[in-house]
């Protein structure tokens, strides 16, 4: 069995996310994963993360927002991605930090800059 590195897992995460269905990324999370979102809070476990991703499908359409990855890097069990959120009000820069075990995300936290006004 070949296990993806953290970087390969996050590259797959972004490929899936780019297709527009956030619920499809749930397959990349471990059962005991933790996801920390700066707007919506902390989600513990794959089931809670699945519910959050379903909400993201609705929120991103309502807010007319899409995320574009600029760079992904990492090695071993840790990776990060620099991204931009394209919104009607302007771009928001951010990054995600990811921990991966056996090809599955165990921890994911987004950080972002305060939108310029």
C-alpha positions as CSV (number, residue, x, y, z in Angstrom):
1,X,0.0,0.0,0.0
2,X,1.4,3.4,-1.0
3,X,0.7,6.2,1.4
4,X,0.6,9.8,0.2
5,X,3.0,12.3,1.8
6,X,1.5,15.3,3.5
7,X,2.2,17.5,0.4
8,X,0.6,14.9,-1.9
9,X,-2.4,14.7,0.3
10,X,-2.9,18.5,0.3
11,X,-2.4,18.7,-3.4
12,X,-5.2,16.1,-3.7
13,X,-7.3,18.2,-1.3
14,X,-7.0,21.3,-3.5
15,X,-7.7,19.3,-6.7
16,X,-10.9,18.0,-5.2
17,X,-11.8,21.4,-3.7
18,X,-11.3,23.1,-7.1
19,X,-14.0,20.9,-8.5
20,X,-16.5,22.8,-6.3
21,X,-17.9,20.1,-4.0
22,X,-16.4,20.5,-0.5
23,X,-18.0,17.3,0.7
24,X,-15.8,15.3,-1.6
25,X,-12.7,16.3,0.5
26,X,-14.0,14.5,3.5
27,X,-12.5,11.3,2.3
28,X,-9.1,12.8,3.0
29,X,-9.7,13.2,6.7
30,X,-8.9,10.7,9.4
31,X,-11.8,9.7,11.7
32,X,-10.2,11.6,14.6
33,X,-9.3,14.7,12.6
34,X,-9.6,18.3,13.9
35,X,-10.4,21.2,11.6
36,X,-10.1,24.8,12.8
37,X,-11.8,27.5,10.7
38,X,-11.3,31.1,11.7
39,X,-15.0,32.0,11.0
40,X,-17.0,28.9,11.8
41,X,-15.0,27.3,14.7
42,X,-13.5,23.9,15.5
43,X,-14.8,20.6,14.2
44,X,-13.7,17.4,15.9
45,X,-14.0,14.1,14.0
46,X,-14.7,13.2,10.4
47,X,-18.5,13.3,10.9
48,X,-18.4,16.9,12.2
49,X,-16.0,17.9,9.4
50,X,-18.5,16.4,6.8
51,X,-21.2,18.6,8.2
52,X,-19.0,21.6,8.0
53,X,-18.1,20.8,4.4
54,X,-21.7,20.6,3.4
55,X,-22.2,24.0,5.0
56,X,-19.2,25.3,3.0
57,X,-20.9,24.2,-0.2
58,X,-23.8,26.5,0.6
59,X,-21.7,29.4,2.1
60,X,-19.3,29.7,-0.8
61,X,-22.1,29.9,-3.3
62,X,-24.1,32.4,-1.2
63,X,-21.0,34.5,-0.6
64,X,-19.8,34.2,-4.3
65,X,-16.4,33.2,-3.0
66,X,-13.8,30.8,-4.3
67,X,-10.4,29.8,-3.0
68,X,-7.4,29.6,-5.2
69,X,-4.2,27.9,-4.1
70,X,-0.9,29.8,-4.8
71,X,1.7,27.4,-3.3
72,X,1.8,24.1,-1.5
73,X,4.8,22.8,0.3
74,X,5.7,20.3,3.0
75,X,7.5,17.1,3.9
76,X,6.9,14.2,6.1
77,X,3.6,14.6,8.0
78,X,3.3,18.4,7.7
79,X,2.3,20.6,4.8
80,X,1.1,24.1,4.3
81,X,-0.7,26.0,1.5
82,X,-0.8,29.6,0.7
83,X,-4.2,30.6,-0.8
84,X,-6.3,33.6,-1.8
85,X,-10.1,33.8,-1.3
86,X,-11.7,35.7,-4.2
87,X,-14.7,37.6,-2.9
88,X,-17.0,40.3,-4.4
89,X,-15.5,42.7,-1.9
90,X,-11.9,41.8,-2.8
91,X,-9.2,39.3,-2.2
92,X,-8.3,37.8,1.2
93,X,-4.9,36.2,1.6
94,X,-4.4,33.2,3.8
95,X,-2.7,29.9,4.5
96,X,-3.6,26.5,5.8
97,X,-1.5,24.3,8.1
98,X,-2.0,20.5,7.7
99,X,-0.9,17.4,9.6
100,X,-1.2,14.1,7.9
101,X,-1.0,10.5,9.1
102,X,-0.9,7.6,6.7
103,X,-2.2,9.8,3.9
104,X,-5.1,11.3,5.8
105,X,-5.4,14.7,7.4
106,X,-5.4,14.7,11.2
107,X,-5.3,18.5,11.7
108,X,-6.2,21.4,9.5
109,X,-6.2,25.1,10.5
110,X,-6.7,28.1,8.3
111,X,-5.2,31.5,9.0
112,X,-6.0,34.7,7.0
113,X,-5.1,38.3,6.8
114,X,-7.7,40.9,7.8
115,X,-9.4,42.1,4.6
116,X,-8.3,45.5,3.4
117,X,-10.9,48.2,3.6
